[in-house]
């Protein structure tokens, strides 16, 4: 019986450790810092693509997909909440 209790305690501890990791991951996934980093990297990669391919106005035109990303991250939470309300019944 003691062995079973110890086994259960170990399993509970593993679950709690996993939950802490999931909570940290969730904080990172929803953080402003992550969104800003992705937006900056998106902009830089697209500018580089435009420069390599000699496309016009690379610094200005790279703003379009970057702004698209930013807008999508702002609206996704709203749409997610609406969807969850509709499907929580």
Secondary structure, DSSP 8 states (H G I E B T S, - for coil): -HHHHHHHHHHHHHHHHHHHHHHHHHHHHT-HHHHHHHHHHHHHHHHHHHHHTT-TTHHHHHHHHHHHHHHHHHHHHHHHHHHHHHT--
